[in-house]
Amino acid sequence: MKITIGSRIHEARINKELDQHTLAQKLGIATRTLQRWEKGEQVPDSIYLMKIAKATNVRPEWLLTGEGEMYAYPPEKGKIISLQKETILRKVPIVDIPVLSSVPAGRTTAIFHPEYIERYVAVDNINDPNAFALIVKGTSMSPKIEDGDIVVVSPRREVRNGDICVVRVNDEDVLKKVKFDTTHIHLIPLNPEFEPVSVKKKDVAFIWKVVKVIKNL
């Protein structure tokens, strides 16, 4: 089956979740005109191709030729990277979770305020009603987690050796990979320019597992 400009207009409209009438209004044309374009009976000129691309967030070059990437930019929600391996693709429900201030990826600092919700972020449901997100400050966890990224934390998830966690030590907070021994918890940065830190278990108020990273794009 030959892929035409009309079929690409149709695909772009459907992906944007627009009906023909709504897109036609955005373009300032009659719905019948858009129907002719999608059927391949007519071809829009370059001005309307640019308008369609803008209204549907696709690349004009892709719309015209079908070559290259369909989208110039990732979705506005950000790229969500799971820290757990997924073996199959499946539909998942989306939930909004609160972004609670920030957490340092560097020296421990008392700047994480659970009572203060800055905004909400949409992620696939991690089955934890107490899940929340934090904005990362610092570079000790780069390149996996960079300054400005958002980490999603699940207090419900079991923490194991090698997990990346938010750890509260003596009323101060830090984002690190954790390793346990009999009496201490070792806080390990991923950036080799930073040194690991060992703290006594009795000084740790909580350890909450990071389950997702939303990259700062």
C-alpha positions in Angstrom: 0.0 0.0 0.0 1.4 3.4 -1.0 1.8 5.8 1.8 0.6 9.3 0.7 0.6 12.8 2.1 -3.1 12.2 2.8 -2.5 9.1 4.9 0.2 11.0 6.9 -2.2 13.9 7.5 -4.7 11.3 8.8 -2.1 9.6 11.0 -0.9 12.9 12.4 -4.5 14.0 13.2 -5.4 10.6 14.9 -2.2 10.6 17.0 -3.1 14.1 18.1 -6.6 12.9 19.0 -8.3 15.4 16.8 -11.4 14.8 14.8 -11.7 16.2 11.3 -13.9 19.1 12.2 -11.6 20.3 15.0 -8.5 20.1 12.9 -10.2 21.9 10.0 -11.2 24.7 12.4 -7.6 25.0 13.6 -6.5 25.3 9.9 -9.2 27.7 9.0 -10.6 25.5 6.2 -13.8 23.6 5.6 -14.1 20.0 6.9 -14.8 18.8 3.4 -11.4 20.2 2.3 -9.6 18.2 5.0 -11.5 15.1 4.0 -10.3 15.5 0.4 -6.7 15.9 1.6 -6.8 12.8 3.7 -8.4 10.8 0.9 -5.7 11.9 -1.5 -8.2 13.7 -3.8 -6.3 17.0 -3.3 -2.9 18.0 -1.9 -2.5 21.0 0.4 -0.1 23.7 -0.5 3.1 24.4 1.5 1.4 27.0 3.7 -1.3 24.5 4.8 1.3 21.7 5.2 3.1 23.9 7.7 -0.2 24.7 9.5 -1.0 21.0 9.7 2.5 20.2 11.0 2.2 22.9 13.7 -1.4 21.8 14.8 -0.3 18.2 15.1 3.2 18.7 16.3 4.8 16.7 13.5 7.8 17.6 11.3 6.8 19.3 8.1 9.5 17.2 6.2 7.9 14.0 7.4 4.5 15.2 6.5 5.6 16.1 2.9 7.9 13.1 2.2 7.4 10.5 4.9 11.2 10.5 5.6 12.9 10.9 8.9 11.3 11.1 12.3 7.6 11.9 12.6 8.1 14.1 15.7 10.8 16.7 16.1 10.4 16.7 19.9 9.5 14.2 22.5 6.0 14.4 24.2 5.7 17.2 26.7 5.3 14.8 29.7 9.0 13.9 29.3 10.7 10.7 28.6 10.0 8.2 31.4 12.7 5.5 31.9 11.9 2.6 34.1 14.7 1.3 36.4 13.2 -2.2 36.1 13.5 -4.3 33.0 10.4 -4.8 31.0 10.1 -7.8 28.8 6.8 -7.1 27.1 4.9 -4.1 25.8 1.5 -3.6 27.5 -1.0 -0.9 28.0 -0.8 0.7 31.5 -2.9 3.2 33.4 -1.6 6.7 33.9 -1.7 8.4 37.2 -0.8 11.9 38.5 1.7 11.9 41.4 2.9 15.0 43.4 6.3 16.5 42.9 7.6 17.3 46.4 10.3 19.9 46.3 13.8 18.3 45.6 16.4 15.9 46.7 20.2 16.4 46.4 22.3 14.0 44.4 25.5 15.2 46.2 26.1 16.0 49.8 23.2 15.4 52.2 21.0 18.5 52.5 17.8 19.2 54.4 15.8 20.5 51.5 13.2 17.8 50.9 9.9 19.1 52.3 7.2 16.4 52.0 4.4 18.8 53.0 5.1 21.1 49.9 3.6 20.0 46.6 5.2 22.0 43.7 3.2 20.3 40.9 2.0 17.0 39.6 3.6 14.7 37.0 1.9 11.9 35.0 3.5 8.4 35.0 2.3 4.9 34.4 0.7 3.5 37.6 3.2 1.9 40.0 0.5 0.6 42.3 1.5 2.7 45.3 -1.0 5.4 46.4 1.8 7.0 48.5 4.2 7.3 45.5 5.7 10.8 44.9 8.3 12.5 42.8 11.4 14.6 43.6 13.5 17.0 41.5 17.1 16.0 41.5 19.7 18.6 42.5 23.4 17.8 41.8 25.4 15.4 39.6 26.6 12.6 41.8 24.3 10.2 40.1 25.1 11.1 36.5 25.0 10.0 33.8 22.1 7.8 34.8 20.3 10.6 36.7 21.2 14.2 36.0 20.6 17.5 37.7 17.0 18.6 37.0 15.7 15.1 36.3 12.7 13.8 38.3 12.8 10.6 40.3 9.6 8.7 41.2 9.8 7.2 44.7 7.7 4.3 46.0 7.7 3.9 49.8 5.8 0.6 49.3 8.6 -1.2 47.3 11.1 -3.4 49.1 14.6 -2.0 49.0 17.5 -4.3 48.1 21.3 -4.1 47.7 22.1 -2.1 44.6 18.8 -0.1 44.4 18.8 3.6 43.9 17.0 5.2 46.8 16.2 8.4 48.6 17.8 8.1 52.1 17.1 10.3 55.1 20.1 10.5 57.4 19.9 12.5 60.6 17.1 14.6 59.2 19.0 15.2 55.9 18.3 13.7 52.5 20.3 12.2 49.7 19.8 10.3 46.5 22.3 7.3 46.2 22.7 3.7 45.3 22.6 1.7 48.5 24.5 -1.3 49.8 23.9 -2.9 53.2 26.1 -4.7 55.7 25.5 -5.7 59.3 25.7 -2.3 60.9 26.0 0.3 58.1 24.4 1.4 54.9 26.8 2.5 52.2 25.6 5.4 50.0 27.3 5.0 46.6 27.3 7.7 43.9 27.3 6.7 40.2 29.6 9.6 39.2 33.2 8.5 39.9 34.1 12.1 40.9 32.1 11.6 44.1 33.1 9.5 47.1 30.9 6.9 48.7 29.6 7.6 52.2 28.9 5.0 55.0 26.3 5.7 57.6 25.1 3.8 60.7 21.7 2.1 60.3 20.5 3.6 63.5 21.0 7.1 62.0 18.8 6.4 58.9 15.1 7.4 59.3 13.9 5.9 56.0 15.0 4.4 52.7 12.6 4.8 49.8 13.2 3.1 46.5 13.4 5.0 43.2 11.4 3.2 40.6 11.4 5.6 37.6 13.4 8.5 36.2 11.8 11.3 34.2 14.6 12.9 32.2 14.9 16.7 32.0 14.6 17.2 28.2 
